[in-house]
Amino acid sequence: MLTGGGDCPGLNAVIRAVARRSFTRGHEVVGIREGWRGLVDGKFEALGPREISGLLPRGGTILGTSRTNPFKLEGGTEAVLANFQRAEFDALVAIGGEDTLGVAAKLHAENDFPVVGVPKTIDNDLSGTDYTFGFDTAVWICTEAIDRLHTTAESHNRVMVVEVMGRHTGWIAVMSGIAGGADVIMIPEQPVSIDDACEEIRKRHERGKDFSIVVVSEGYELEGLNEASDLDEFGHVRLSERGVGARLASEIEERTGYETRVTVLGHVQRGGSPTPRDRVLATRFGLKAADLVNDRSFGRMAALHGDAVVDVSLEEATAELKTVPADWYDVARAFFG
Ligand code: F6P
């Protein structure tokens, strides 16, 4: 098993579930350290009942993680295949988002690599599954922050801009914004102009509501953002560096004259204990992954369709991002202003 990409609450619950089900079948379970890097470098550790005990409430990943892309390293793929064979592994469970699972899909397609996937990400942007675990916890954390910002915004008659993660999709912004009662939500998929956002805020203030909460996704496009520095091995810029929340706050203050502050929630959104919903989803995904391995159904990924855990092709699941559809945004928009 390996965990790759950004960590998220629920990874340890998957590890526990995969291991528990595999033990009952007499399989041995090995953890690979720090994502694909561990397979490139041959860094493994045996997982027994003691190692996987007490994991349900624990955030992060006991295996460590990285954003290593073996396809971008000289000899990386060869090292992965050689180390896997040398260790006499039979199957790999890759737990990750579009990048980690994209590598898994490619290894399977090109080398018939015996891998199954488990979808994780706070961003919920993976197609093939209705929800990824980690997302519910992130939304819960952001909603709590929005609730707290309401009381201080109201006391000071301020506009509060809250910048949330989500990369190029606005799932976290939309869901936490709906749950927290945001007055404007700005996401990459359904761009509302700054003028329109300011108009909504003005309307509120004219109605006697002297404070507003604006939730903005880190991936929202705005003129005048900072240049993000280096790309990671999967070609992503660090969106948080662009400062969209700060930029938006100063634009709102300038255009409306209302005092405005910004809160960037950052990695707090990924830390700590998973919600019960994420623990349960991660557990169900873990059991499904162990079953897929047992059936030798490689190239598949555990997925949630409605309330059922099913399996889908890894290739399809990583082919495109799952963006926020217009009807979800309409739910949020009904409460703007
Ligand atoms: O994909 C999860 C995520 O938290 C994104 O929402 C965010 O853009 C990115 O990872 C941050 O990455 P890092 O942990 O490398 O700063």
Residues whose N, C-alpha, C, O or C-beta is under 5 A from the ligand:
A	BS01	F6P	G6 D123 M165 G166 R167 L239
